[in-house]
Amino acid sequence: MPKFLDDMRQQVAAASGITASDLPFLAELIDVPPEQARWRVAVETVLGASARLLLIPKDRFEHFSQAVNPLPLRGRLTFEAVELGLNGPADGDPERIFGKLIFKDSPFTGWVRRHLAEPVRNARCVEDPQNLAGHELRVTLAGQTRLGTRGSHGRNDQSDIIGFSNEHTIAAIDRELKQIEDLLKSIDREREAFDEQLRELDRRRAAYEAITATTWEDIDVATVDRRIEELDSARRAILGADDQLQELQRRIDQLGKTLEAARERKYGLKKVEADLKEAWSSLTSTNDAVRGELDRLATLPHVLLDDVQAAALDAHFAAAVAPADPDNWEQFPTHLARLRQRLVDAAATARGRASNAESELERVFSAYQLKFEDPNLGRTAASYPDYARILQAIVTTGLHERREEWRQRLMKWSGEDLVPLSGAIESSIEEIEERLDPINDILGGLPFGANRDRLRIRLRRLAPDAVIQFRKQLRQLSSGATRDLREEQMEARFRELQQFMARIRRRDDPRAITDLSDRDRLLDVRRHVEITAERYDSEGQLLSTHSSLGGKSGGESQELVAFIVGAALRFRLGDELRLRPRFAPVFLDEGFVKSDSEFAGRAVQAWRGLGFQLIVGAPLDKVTALEPHMDELLAITKNTSTHYSFVARISDTGRRPAVGAVPTQRDSTTAMAPAAPGSTEPANPGETPATRYGQTVMW
């Protein structure tokens, strides 16, 4: 559908409140099937006016007409009321326009079928103009129409609009673009031919201009030669007639030779000067380079060569400069470069031999591990001293003694190392449970929430399959005796122990196998438990379980955070034997700013009940929620002129206390109440904030 028609449809749809999909053009509800594609021109010609008809549901036609009347449309939009859900005629005569169409399934289809089946639009299709004669409407393939003695040919709009989609239009545009591209290529070829003709004409014009600008005297060589000969004859005649002129000529010739010789000597001296300057520049650059190299060498640590190293270096130097003379110091930079290259090549060869030797050692060490596995030995060249000690011990002690020592070490691993590990894992979890008991005792006396419920920290042991299997294997390895095992049983036990140790090695351990190491998940008991907060009512009924802060208001979240963070700090700073935490003061910046007085009060009581001393910092407008619960109120203000901050204690009596000036680098002022910024009276040294447990200080 052309854009201007669709734009007008969008305008009237917006004005009438009817969606554009409920206002179709008739052209969007019909299409020409591929087998009838050659009749598209005829269909577009006969149905051109009807295809551009906008269909309006009949029950909304009056509303539509009233709504679009004020619109200043840029074009003429034709529309018609259509009754929906009608039954139209079936497929028509394939020799007529109606029979060459397919229809889209929609509420408008019945009306569209009736409309197009009317004789004034359902033209008979004929192949050529000879068959146009008759009393009914007929149309040719080319789009010529005739009704009796009246006919027409041609189209006002050459674009095709009938169809369910724009594929046909796109194909037509593609064909047109192909024709335009072919035309442009043809024009380019013609332009290139014209350009070549223009260049040829330019070359001819330049040749003609050169010929026109040339005179005969410029190209008549014989005439010029005769004129030169005549002038020479006249000159010789003049000189022959006057002895004085002859003497002057000889003098001129002699001076010319002298001048030429002087010029040659001058040019020679200039060349010598240039060579000297170039040599001086080269020597200066060399001197600077040598001085820089000497300075660099002076800053480097000196290496003293022994006699063997010095002799080897001399041999390398002689071999590098051969067959040149190594004592020729003028060629020393070149000789030094050759020596450097030889040493680099020798070092590369030595590194290659070292790499091969290292690979051979690793192969030997790997073969040893396959035969005699040892988790304490690596397989790289870095373990060479360990293997050397093993070899020396085998040679010194003997294989039998080494076998017995290995059995004793295996017994030590099984008994002395693994048994404490199993007990430590179990005792760590029990220790966490024991340290939670006094915290829960404290929380049992602190009201939580608006209904004054109670909060309890609950520990639940997790049982991941990997951890269960690990601990089962740990008990098996730590409980069995190895003294009475046969050799093959001991080796099997050793392999089990080796695989077990690989799972708990640190990843940075050179002996660790990255794919097997799972130390944190297996040994960190914090991953073996889950900590939640349970809320109980006054009768001991479980109300809720908290594992996150989701779904709570700001005040509820801050109260829950106060209880949980306070309990966590008490867990870290105390134990079951302490009545108070090891460190009591807690600073809260902008604490409880989202809580009302009730939430803040319960949170403060929780902190104090857990044995902490609160020091809370908050803006001036957030003080009221905490005011009933504070023991001390300090106001801090800043003088923007002097850049000094002042601290003042505020009491209920309204008495203004002493204010002290404190230099600060803060860029903003945090104030709880007005203070005297201009005062320099020293503060009372005996009044220090937060001097006892359970005290709450605001600043």
C-alpha positions as CSV (number, residue, x, y, z in Angstrom):
1,M,0.0,0.0,0.0
2,P,1.4,3.5,-0.9
3,K,2.8,5.4,2.0
4,F,0.5,8.4,1.6
5,L,-2.6,6.2,1.8
6,D,-1.2,4.3,4.9
7,D,-0.3,7.7,6.5
8,M,-3.9,8.9,6.0
9,R,-5.2,5.6,7.4
10,Q,-3.0,6.1,10.5
11,Q,-4.4,9.6,11.0
12,V,-8.1,8.6,10.8
13,A,-7.5,5.5,13.0
14,A,-6.0,7.7,15.7
15,A,-8.8,10.2,15.4
16,S,-11.6,7.6,15.5
17,G,-10.1,5.3,18.1
18,I,-10.3,2.3,15.7
19,T,-7.1,0.3,15.3
20,A,-5.5,0.5,11.8
21,S,-5.7,-3.3,11.5
22,D,-9.5,-3.0,11.7
23,L,-9.5,-0.4,8.8
24,P,-8.1,-2.4,5.8
25,F,-7.9,-1.3,2.3
26,L,-9.7,-3.6,-0.2
27,A,-6.4,-4.2,-1.9
28,E,-5.0,-5.8,1.2
29,L,-7.8,-8.5,1.3
30,I,-7.2,-9.8,-2.3
31,D,-4.3,-11.1,-4.2
32,V,-3.4,-12.6,-7.6
33,P,-2.1,-16.2,-7.3
34,P,1.2,-17.1,-9.1
35,E,-0.5,-19.1,-11.8
36,Q,-2.5,-15.9,-12.8
37,A,0.4,-13.5,-12.4
38,R,0.4,-12.5,-16.1
39,W,-3.1,-11.0,-15.6
40,R,-1.9,-8.7,-12.7
41,V,-1.8,-5.6,-15.0
42,A,-5.4,-6.3,-16.1
43,V,-6.5,-6.8,-12.4
44,E,-4.7,-3.6,-11.2
45,T,-6.3,-1.6,-14.1
46,V,-9.9,-2.8,-13.6
47,L,-9.8,-2.7,-9.7
48,G,-7.6,0.3,-9.3
49,A,-10.3,2.5,-7.8
50,S,-11.9,-0.3,-5.6
51,A,-8.5,-1.4,-4.4
52,R,-7.9,2.0,-2.8
53,L,-11.2,1.9,-1.0
54,L,-10.9,2.0,2.9
55,L,-13.4,-0.4,4.5
56,I,-15.2,0.8,7.7
57,P,-17.3,-1.5,9.9
58,K,-20.9,-0.5,9.4
59,D,-21.7,-0.3,13.1
60,R,-18.9,2.3,13.6
61,F,-19.3,4.2,10.3
62,E,-21.2,7.2,11.8
63,H,-18.7,7.6,14.6
64,F,-15.9,7.3,12.1
65,S,-17.4,10.0,9.9
66,Q,-17.9,12.4,12.8
67,A,-14.3,11.8,14.1
68,V,-12.4,12.3,10.8
69,N,-14.4,15.4,9.6
70,P,-12.0,18.0,11.3
71,L,-8.9,16.3,9.9
72,P,-6.9,18.3,7.3
73,L,-5.8,15.2,5.3
74,R,-3.1,15.7,2.6
75,G,-5.0,13.8,-0.1
76,R,-8.3,12.3,-0.9
77,L,-9.3,9.2,1.1
78,T,-12.3,7.1,-0.1
79,F,-14.1,4.9,2.4
80,E,-17.2,2.9,2.6
81,A,-19.3,1.3,5.3
82,V,-19.1,-2.5,5.2
83,E,-21.4,-5.1,6.9
84,L,-19.2,-7.7,8.5
85,G,-19.6,-11.5,8.4
86,L,-21.6,-11.7,5.1
87,N,-21.5,-14.8,2.9
88,G,-20.1,-13.9,-0.5
89,P,-20.3,-15.8,-3.8
90,A,-18.1,-18.8,-4.3
91,D,-15.2,-19.0,-6.7
92,G,-16.2,-17.4,-10.0
93,D,-15.6,-17.9,-13.7
94,P,-11.8,-18.3,-14.3
95,E,-12.2,-16.2,-17.5
96,R,-13.2,-13.2,-15.4
97,I,-11.5,-10.9,-13.0
98,F,-13.3,-12.4,-10.0
99,G,-12.2,-15.9,-10.9
100,K,-8.5,-14.9,-11.0
101,L,-8.3,-13.7,-7.4
102,I,-7.8,-15.2,-4.0
103,F,-9.3,-13.7,-0.9
104,K,-7.9,-13.2,2.6
105,D,-9.9,-14.7,5.4
106,S,-11.4,-11.8,7.4
107,P,-14.8,-10.4,8.6
108,F,-14.8,-8.2,5.4
109,T,-14.3,-11.1,3.0
110,G,-18.0,-11.7,2.3
111,W,-18.7,-8.1,1.4
112,V,-15.5,-7.9,-0.7
113,R,-16.6,-11.0,-2.7
114,R,-20.0,-9.4,-3.4
115,H,-18.5,-6.1,-4.3
116,L,-16.0,-7.6,-6.8
117,A,-18.6,-10.0,-8.3
118,E,-20.7,-7.1,-9.6
119,P,-20.6,-6.8,-13.4
120,V,-19.2,-3.3,-13.4
121,R,-15.9,-4.7,-11.9
122,N,-16.0,-8.4,-12.9
123,A,-14.6,-7.8,-16.4
124,R,-14.0,-10.7,-18.9
125,C,-10.3,-11.3,-19.6
126,V,-9.3,-11.6,-23.2
127,E,-5.8,-12.2,-24.7
128,D,-5.8,-9.5,-27.4
129,P,-7.8,-6.5,-28.6
130,Q,-9.7,-8.5,-31.3
131,N,-11.8,-10.0,-28.5
132,L,-12.8,-6.7,-26.9
133,A,-16.0,-6.4,-28.9
134,G,-19.2,-7.1,-26.9
135,H,-21.8,-5.6,-24.6
136,E,-20.0,-6.4,-21.3
137,L,-16.9,-5.0,-19.7
138,R,-13.7,-6.7,-21.1
139,V,-10.0,-6.2,-20.4
140,T,-6.8,-7.3,-22.2
141,L,-3.5,-8.5,-20.8
142,A,-2.1,-5.1,-21.4
143,G,-4.9,-3.4,-19.4
144,Q,-7.0,-2.0,-22.2
145,T,-10.7,-2.0,-21.2
146,R,-13.8,-1.7,-23.3
147,L,-17.6,-1.5,-22.5
148,G,-19.5,-1.5,-25.7
149,T,-18.3,1.5,-27.7
150,R,-16.3,3.1,-24.8
151,G,-12.8,2.1,-24.0
152,S,-9.6,3.2,-22.1
153,H,-6.0,2.3,-21.9
154,G,-3.1,3.2,-19.6
155,R,-2.8,3.6,-15.8
156,N,-2.8,6.7,-13.6
157,D,-0.6,5.0,-11.1
158,Q,2.0,2.5,-12.4
159,S,2.6,0.9,-9.0
160,D,0.9,-2.4,-8.0
161,I,-1.0,-2.3,-4.7
162,I,-3.1,-5.4,-4.7
163,G,-1.8,-8.3,-2.6
164,F,-1.5,-9.8,0.8
165,S,2.2,-8.8,1.1
166,N,4.7,-6.5,-0.7
167,E,6.7,-9.4,-2.3
168,H,5.4,-8.7,-5.8
169,T,6.2,-5.0,-5.4
170,I,9.7,-5.8,-4.1
171,A,10.3,-8.1,-7.0
172,A,9.1,-5.4,-9.4
173,I,11.4,-2.9,-7.8
174,D,14.3,-5.4,-8.0
175,R,13.7,-5.8,-11.7
176,E,13.6,-2.0,-12.2
177,L,16.8,-1.6,-10.2
178,K,18.4,-4.3,-12.4
179,Q,17.3,-2.3,-15.5
180,I,18.7,0.9,-14.0
181,E,22.0,-0.8,-13.2
182,D,22.3,-2.1,-16.7
183,L,21.5,1.3,-18.0
184,L,24.1,2.9,-15.7
185,K,26.7,0.4,-16.9
186,S,26.0,1.2,-20.5
187,I,26.2,5.0,-19.7
188,D,29.5,4.4,-17.9
189,R,30.9,2.6,-21.0
190,E,29.8,5.4,-23.3
191,R,31.3,8.0,-20.9
192,E,34.6,6.1,-20.9
193,A,34.6,6.1,-24.7
194,F,33.9,9.8,-24.7
195,D,36.6,10.4,-22.2
196,E,39.1,8.5,-24.4
197,Q,38.0,10.6,-27.4
198,L,38.4,13.8,-25.3
199,R,42.0,12.7,-24.3
200,E,42.9,12.0,-27.9
201,L,41.6,15.4,-29.0
202,D,43.6,17.1,-26.2
203,R,46.8,15.3,-27.3
204,R,46.2,16.5,-30.9
205,R,45.4,20.0,-29.8
206,A,48.7,20.1,-27.8
207,A,50.6,18.9,-30.9
208,Y,49.0,21.5,-33.1
209,E,49.8,24.3,-30.6
210,A,53.4,23.2,-30.5
211,I,53.6,23.2,-34.3
212,T,52.0,26.7,-34.4
213,A,54.4,28.2,-31.8
214,T,57.5,27.0,-33.7
215,T,59.2,29.4,-36.3
216,W,61.3,28.3,-39.2
217,E,64.4,30.1,-37.8
218,D,64.2,27.9,-34.6
219,I,64.5,24.7,-36.6
220,D,66.7,25.8,-39.6
221,V,70.1,24.4,-38.3
222,A,72.0,25.0,-41.6
223,T,71.2,28.7,-41.6
224,V,72.3,29.0,-37.9
225,D,75.6,27.2,-38.6
226,R,76.4,29.5,-41.6
227,R,75.7,32.5,-39.4
228,I,78.1,31.2,-36.7
229,E,80.8,30.6,-39.3
230,E,80.3,34.1,-40.7
231,L,80.7,35.7,-37.3
232,D,83.8,33.6,-36.5
233,S,85.4,34.7,-39.8
234,A,84.6,38.3,-39.0
235,R,86.2,37.9,-35.6
236,R,89.3,36.3,-37.0
237,A,89.6,39.1,-39.6
238,I,89.4,41.8,-36.9
239,L,92.0,40.0,-34.7
240,G,94.4,39.5,-37.7
241,A,94.3,43.2,-38.5
242,D,95.2,44.4,-35.0
243,D,98.3,43.1,-33.0
244,Q,97.1,44.7,-29.8
245,L,93.8,42.8,-30.0
246,Q,95.7,39.6,-30.7
247,E,97.7,40.2,-27.5
248,L,94.6,40.9,-25.5
249,Q,93.0,37.6,-26.9
250,R,96.1,35.6,-25.8
251,R,95.9,37.3,-22.4
252,I,92.2,36.4,-22.1
253,D,92.9,32.7,-23.1
254,Q,95.7,32.5,-20.5
255,L,93.5,34.0,-17.7
256,G,90.7,31.6,-18.7
257,K,92.9,28.6,-18.2
258,T,94.2,30.1,-14.9
259,L,90.5,30.6,-13.8
260,E,89.6,27.1,-14.7
261,A,92.6,25.6,-12.8
262,A,91.6,27.8,-9.7
263,R,88.1,26.5,-9.9
264,E,89.2,22.9,-10.1
265,R,91.4,23.4,-7.1
266,K,88.6,25.2,-5.2
267,Y,86.2,22.3,-5.9
268,G,88.9,19.8,-4.7
269,L,89.4,21.7,-1.5
270,K,85.7,21.9,-0.9
271,K,85.5,18.1,-1.3
272,V,88.3,17.7,1.2
273,E,86.5,20.0,3.6
274,A,83.3,18.0,3.2
275,D,85.1,14.7,3.8
276,L,86.8,16.2,6.9
277,K,83.4,17.4,8.3
278,E,81.9,14.0,7.7
279,A,84.8,12.3,9.5
280,W,84.6,14.8,12.4
281,S,80.8,14.2,12.7
282,S,81.4,10.4,12.7
283,L,84.1,10.7,15.3
284,T,81.9,12.9,17.5
285,S,79.0,10.4,17.3
286,T,81.3,7.6,18.1
287,N,82.8,9.5,21.0
288,D,79.3,10.2,22.4
289,A,78.3,6.5,22.0
290,V,81.5,5.4,23.7
291,R,81.0,7.8,26.6
292,G,77.4,6.6,27.0
293,E,78.5,3.0,26.9
294,L,81.3,3.7,29.5
295,D,78.8,5.5,31.8
296,R,76.4,2.5,31.4
297,L,79.1,0.0,32.1
298,A,80.2,2.0,35.2
299,T,76.7,1.6,36.7
300,L,76.5,-2.1,36.1
301,P,77.8,-4.7,38.6
302,H,81.2,-6.0,37.6
303,V,81.7,-9.6,36.8
304,L,85.1,-11.2,37.5
305,L,86.0,-14.1,35.3
306,D,88.1,-16.9,36.5
307,D,90.9,-18.3,34.4
308,V,88.8,-21.0,32.8
309,Q,86.0,-18.5,31.9
310,A,88.5,-16.0,30.5
311,A,90.2,-18.6,28.4
312,A,86.8,-19.8,27.1
313,L,85.8,-16.2,26.2
314,D,89.1,-15.6,24.4
315,A,88.6,-18.8,22.4
316,H,85.0,-17.7,21.5
317,F,86.3,-14.3,20.4
318,A,89.1,-15.7,18.2
319,A,86.6,-18.1,16.6
320,A,84.0,-15.4,16.1
321,V,86.3,-12.9,14.2
322,A,88.3,-15.6,12.2
323,P,89.8,-15.2,9.7
324,A,90.1,-11.5,10.6
325,D,92.8,-10.3,13.0
326,P,91.4,-10.2,16.6
327,D,94.0,-7.6,17.6
328,N,92.7,-5.0,15.0
329,W,91.1,-2.5,17.3
330,E,89.6,-0.5,14.4
331,Q,87.4,-3.5,13.7
332,F,86.7,-4.1,17.4
333,P,82.9,-3.0,17.2
334,T,82.4,-5.5,14.3
335,H,84.3,-8.2,16.2
336,L,82.3,-7.5,19.3
337,A,79.0,-7.9,17.4
338,R,80.2,-11.2,16.0
339,L,81.2,-12.3,19.5
340,R,77.8,-11.3,20.8
341,Q,76.0,-13.3,18.1
342,R,78.3,-16.4,18.7
343,L,77.6,-16.2,22.5
344,V,73.8,-15.9,21.8
345,D,73.9,-19.0,19.6
346,A,76.0,-20.9,22.1
347,A,73.5,-19.9,24.9
348,A,70.6,-21.1,22.8
349,T,72.3,-24.4,22.1
350,A,73.1,-24.8,25.9
351,R,69.5,-24.0,26.7
352,G,68.4,-26.6,24.2
353,R,70.6,-29.2,25.8
354,A,69.4,-28.2,29.3
355,S,65.8,-28.5,28.1
356,N,66.4,-32.0,26.7
357,A,68.1,-33.0,29.9
358,E,65.2,-31.6,31.9
359,S,62.7,-33.5,29.8
360,E,64.7,-36.7,30.3
361,L,64.7,-36.1,34.1
362,E,61.0,-35.6,34.1
363,R,60.5,-38.8,32.1
364,V,62.7,-40.7,34.6
365,F,60.8,-39.1,37.6
366,S,57.4,-39.9,36.0
367,A,58.6,-43.5,35.5
368,Y,59.6,-43.6,39.2
369,Q,56.2,-42.3,40.3
370,L,54.4,-44.9,38.2
371,K,56.5,-47.6,40.0
372,F,56.7,-46.0,43.5
373,E,54.1,-43.4,44.0
374,D,54.9,-40.7,46.5
375,P,52.6,-37.7,47.1
376,N,55.5,-35.6,48.5
377,L,57.5,-35.8,45.3
378,G,57.0,-33.8,42.1
379,R,57.7,-34.8,38.6
380,T,59.7,-31.7,37.4
381,A,63.4,-31.0,37.5
382,A,62.9,-28.8,40.6
383,S,62.5,-32.1,42.5
384,Y,65.9,-33.3,41.4
385,P,67.5,-32.8,44.9
386,D,64.7,-34.9,46.5
387,Y,65.3,-37.8,44.1
388,A,69.1,-37.4,44.5
389,R,68.6,-37.8,48.3
390,I,66.4,-40.9,47.7
391,L,69.1,-42.4,45.5
392,Q,71.8,-41.6,48.0
393,A,69.7,-43.1,50.8
394,I,68.9,-46.2,48.8
395,V,72.6,-46.7,48.1
396,T,73.6,-45.9,51.7
397,T,70.7,-47.6,53.6
398,G,69.5,-50.3,51.4
399,L,66.1,-51.2,49.9
400,H,64.9,-53.2,52.9
401,E,65.4,-50.4,55.4
402,R,63.7,-48.0,53.0
403,R,60.7,-50.3,52.7
404,E,60.3,-50.4,56.4
405,E,60.7,-46.6,56.7
406,W,57.9,-46.2,54.1
407,R,55.6,-48.5,56.1
408,Q,56.3,-46.5,59.2
409,R,55.5,-43.2,57.4
410,L,52.3,-44.7,56.0
411,M,51.3,-45.6,59.6
412,K,52.1,-42.0,60.7
413,W,49.9,-40.5,58.0
414,S,47.0,-42.8,58.8
415,G,47.2,-42.4,62.6
416,E,48.8,-39.1,63.6
417,D,47.5,-36.9,60.8
418,L,44.1,-38.1,59.7
419,V,42.6,-38.9,63.1
420,P,43.1,-35.3,64.4
421,L,41.6,-34.0,61.1
422,S,38.4,-36.0,61.6
423,G,38.0,-34.9,65.2
424,A,38.8,-31.3,64.3
425,I,36.0,-31.1,61.7
426,E,33.4,-32.5,64.1
427,S,34.6,-30.3,67.0
428,S,34.5,-27.2,64.9
429,I,30.8,-27.6,64.1
430,E,30.1,-28.4,67.8
431,E,32.0,-25.3,68.8
432,I,29.8,-23.1,66.6
433,E,26.7,-24.6,68.1
434,E,28.1,-24.0,71.7
435,R,29.0,-20.4,71.0
436,L,25.5,-19.7,69.6
437,D,23.8,-20.8,72.8
438,P,24.8,-17.8,75.0
439,I,23.8,-15.5,72.0
440,N,20.4,-17.1,71.8
441,D,20.0,-16.8,75.6
442,I,20.6,-13.0,75.2
443,L,18.2,-12.8,72.2
444,G,15.6,-14.6,74.2
445,G,15.2,-11.5,76.5
446,L,15.1,-8.9,73.6
447,P,11.8,-8.0,72.0
448,F,11.8,-8.2,68.2
449,G,9.2,-6.6,65.9
450,A,6.0,-4.7,66.7
451,N,4.5,-7.7,68.6
452,R,7.5,-8.0,70.8
453,D,8.3,-11.5,69.5
454,R,11.7,-13.2,70.0
455,L,14.4,-14.0,67.5
456,R,16.6,-17.1,67.6
457,I,19.7,-18.0,65.6
458,R,19.3,-21.6,64.2
459,L,22.2,-23.7,62.9
460,R,21.3,-26.6,60.5
461,R,23.9,-29.1,59.5
462,L,24.0,-29.7,55.7
463,A,24.8,-33.1,54.3
464,P,26.2,-32.7,50.7
465,D,27.0,-36.0,49.1
466,A,30.6,-35.0,48.5
467,V,31.1,-34.1,52.1
468,I,29.5,-37.3,53.4
469,Q,31.6,-39.5,51.1
470,F,34.7,-37.5,52.1
471,R,34.2,-37.9,55.9
472,K,33.3,-41.6,55.4
473,Q,36.6,-42.1,53.6
474,L,38.4,-40.1,56.2
475,R,37.1,-42.3,59.0
476,Q,38.1,-45.4,57.0
477,L,41.7,-44.2,56.3
478,S,42.2,-43.0,59.9
479,S,40.9,-46.1,61.6
480,G,42.7,-49.0,59.9
481,A,46.0,-50.4,61.0
482,T,48.8,-51.0,58.4
483,R,51.4,-53.0,60.3
484,D,49.9,-56.4,59.5
485,L,49.0,-55.6,55.9
486,R,50.6,-57.5,53.0
487,E,52.7,-55.6,50.5
488,E,50.0,-55.4,47.8
489,Q,47.5,-54.3,50.4
490,M,49.8,-51.6,51.7
491,E,50.4,-50.3,48.1
492,A,46.6,-50.2,47.5
493,R,46.1,-48.4,50.8
494,F,48.9,-45.9,49.8
495,R,47.1,-45.2,46.5
496,E,43.8,-44.6,48.3
497,L,45.6,-42.2,50.7
498,Q,47.3,-40.5,47.8
499,Q,44.0,-39.8,45.9
500,F,42.5,-38.7,49.2
501,M,45.3,-36.2,49.8
502,A,45.0,-34.9,46.3
503,R,41.4,-33.7,47.1
504,I,42.5,-31.6,50.1
505,R,45.7,-30.1,48.8
506,R,45.8,-26.3,48.2
507,R,45.7,-25.3,44.5
508,D,49.0,-23.4,44.8
509,D,50.7,-26.6,46.1
510,P,53.2,-27.8,43.3
511,R,52.0,-31.4,44.0
512,A,48.3,-30.5,43.6
513,I,46.2,-31.8,40.8
514,T,43.9,-29.0,39.8
515,D,41.0,-31.2,38.6
516,L,40.9,-33.2,41.9
517,S,41.6,-30.4,44.5
518,D,38.4,-29.5,46.4
519,R,39.9,-28.3,49.7
520,D,37.5,-25.4,50.5
521,R,34.3,-27.4,50.0
522,L,35.5,-30.4,52.0
523,L,37.4,-28.8,54.9
524,D,35.7,-25.4,55.5
525,V,33.0,-26.3,58.1
526,R,31.2,-23.0,57.4
527,R,30.0,-24.6,54.2
528,H,28.7,-27.6,56.0
529,V,26.1,-25.6,58.0
530,E,23.3,-23.1,57.2
531,I,22.5,-20.2,59.6
532,T,19.0,-18.7,59.7
533,A,17.0,-16.5,62.0
534,E,13.7,-17.8,63.4
535,R,11.0,-15.6,64.8
536,Y,8.8,-17.0,67.7
537,D,5.8,-15.5,69.4
538,S,5.3,-15.3,73.1
539,E,4.0,-18.9,73.2
540,G,7.0,-20.3,71.5
541,Q,5.3,-20.8,68.1
542,L,7.5,-20.5,65.0
543,L,6.2,-17.5,63.0
544,S,8.8,-17.1,60.2
545,T,12.3,-18.0,59.1
546,H,14.6,-15.3,57.8
547,S,17.5,-16.1,55.4
548,S,17.5,-12.7,53.5
549,L,16.1,-9.2,53.7
550,G,13.7,-9.5,50.8
551,G,10.1,-8.4,51.1
552,K,10.6,-6.1,54.2
553,S,10.2,-2.4,54.8
554,G,13.1,-0.1,55.5
555,G,12.4,-0.1,59.3
556,E,11.9,-3.9,59.5
557,S,15.1,-4.4,57.4
558,Q,17.2,-2.2,59.7
559,E,15.8,-3.8,62.8
560,L,16.6,-7.3,61.5
561,V,20.0,-6.1,60.4
562,A,20.7,-4.7,63.8
563,F,19.8,-8.0,65.5
564,I,21.8,-10.2,63.0
565,V,24.8,-7.9,62.7
566,G,24.9,-7.5,66.5
567,A,24.7,-11.3,67.0
568,A,27.4,-11.8,64.4
569,L,29.7,-9.3,66.1
570,R,29.0,-10.9,69.5
571,F,29.9,-14.3,68.0
572,R,33.2,-13.0,66.6
573,L,34.1,-10.8,69.7
574,G,33.0,-13.1,72.5
575,D,32.8,-16.7,73.6
576,E,30.7,-18.8,76.0
577,L,32.9,-17.8,78.9
578,R,32.6,-14.0,78.5
579,L,29.8,-11.8,79.7
580,R,30.9,-8.9,77.5
581,P,32.5,-8.8,74.0
582,R,36.2,-8.2,73.8
583,F,35.5,-4.8,72.0
584,A,32.3,-2.9,72.8
585,P,32.2,0.4,70.9
586,V,30.3,0.2,67.6
587,F,30.1,3.2,65.2
588,L,27.1,3.4,62.9
589,D,27.1,6.0,60.1
590,E,23.5,7.2,59.3
591,G,22.2,4.3,61.5
592,F,18.4,3.7,61.7
593,V,17.7,6.6,59.3
594,K,14.9,4.6,57.6
595,S,13.3,3.5,61.0
596,D,10.6,5.0,63.1
597,S,11.0,5.4,66.8
598,E,9.7,1.9,67.7
599,F,11.9,0.1,65.2
600,A,14.9,2.2,66.2
601,G,14.2,1.6,69.9
602,R,14.1,-2.2,69.6
603,A,17.2,-2.2,67.5
604,V,19.1,-0.1,70.0
605,Q,18.0,-2.3,72.9
606,A,19.2,-5.3,70.9
607,W,22.7,-3.8,70.5
608,R,22.8,-2.8,74.1
609,G,21.5,-6.2,75.2
610,L,24.3,-7.9,73.3
611,G,26.8,-5.8,75.3
612,F,27.8,-3.2,72.7
613,Q,28.1,0.5,73.1
614,L,26.5,2.4,70.1
615,I,27.9,5.6,68.6
616,V,25.5,6.6,65.8
617,G,26.0,9.4,63.3
618,A,22.9,10.8,61.5
619,P,21.8,14.0,59.7
620,L,19.9,16.6,61.7
621,D,16.5,15.6,60.3
622,K,16.9,11.9,61.3
623,V,17.5,12.4,65.0
624,T,13.9,12.3,66.2
625,A,13.5,8.5,65.8
626,L,16.5,7.8,68.1
627,E,16.1,10.8,70.5
628,P,14.1,8.8,73.2
629,H,16.9,6.1,73.3
630,M,20.1,8.1,73.4
631,D,22.3,8.8,76.4
632,E,24.4,11.5,74.9
633,L,23.6,14.0,72.0
634,L,26.5,15.7,70.3
635,A,26.2,18.3,67.5
636,I,28.9,18.9,65.0
637,T,29.0,22.0,62.8
638,K,31.6,23.6,60.5
639,N,32.6,27.2,60.0
640,T,32.8,27.6,56.2
641,S,35.0,30.7,56.6
642,T,37.7,29.3,59.0
643,H,37.2,25.6,58.0
644,Y,37.1,24.6,61.7
645,S,34.6,22.1,63.0
646,F,33.0,22.4,66.4
647,V,31.5,19.7,68.7
648,A,28.8,20.6,71.3
649,R,27.0,18.4,73.8
650,I,23.2,19.0,73.9
651,S,21.2,18.3,77.0
652,D,17.5,18.6,78.0
653,T,18.1,21.6,80.2
654,G,18.8,23.8,77.2
655,R,22.2,24.7,78.6
656,R,24.8,25.3,75.9
657,P,28.0,23.4,76.8
658,A,31.6,24.3,75.9
659,V,32.5,24.0,72.2
660,G,36.0,23.0,71.0
661,A,37.6,23.9,67.7
662,V,39.0,21.0,65.7
663,P,40.7,21.4,62.3
664,T,39.1,19.1,59.7
665,Q,39.4,18.3,56.0
666,R,35.7,17.4,55.6
667,D,33.9,19.2,52.8
668,S,30.5,19.0,54.3
669,T,28.9,19.6,57.7
670,T,27.0,16.9,59.7
671,A,25.0,18.7,62.4
672,M,22.5,17.3,64.9
673,A,21.7,20.7,66.4
674,P,23.0,24.3,66.0
675,A,26.3,25.1,67.6
676,A,28.4,28.3,67.9
677,P,30.7,28.1,64.9
678,G,32.6,31.2,65.9
679,S,33.5,30.0,69.4
680,T,37.0,28.9,70.3
681,E,36.3,28.0,74.0
682,P,38.1,24.7,74.7
683,A,35.9,21.6,75.4
684,N,35.7,20.0,78.8
685,P,38.5,17.4,78.7
686,G,36.7,15.2,81.3
687,E,33.6,14.8,79.1
688,T,34.4,11.9,76.6
689,P,31.7,10.3,74.7
690,A,30.7,6.7,75.3
691,T,32.6,5.9,78.4
692,R,30.5,2.8,79.6
693,Y,29.0,-0.4,78.2
694,G,25.5,-0.1,76.8
695,Q,25.6,3.7,76.3
696,T,24.2,5.3,73.1
697,V,25.8,8.4,71.8
698,M,24.5,10.5,68.8
699,W,26.6,12.8,66.8
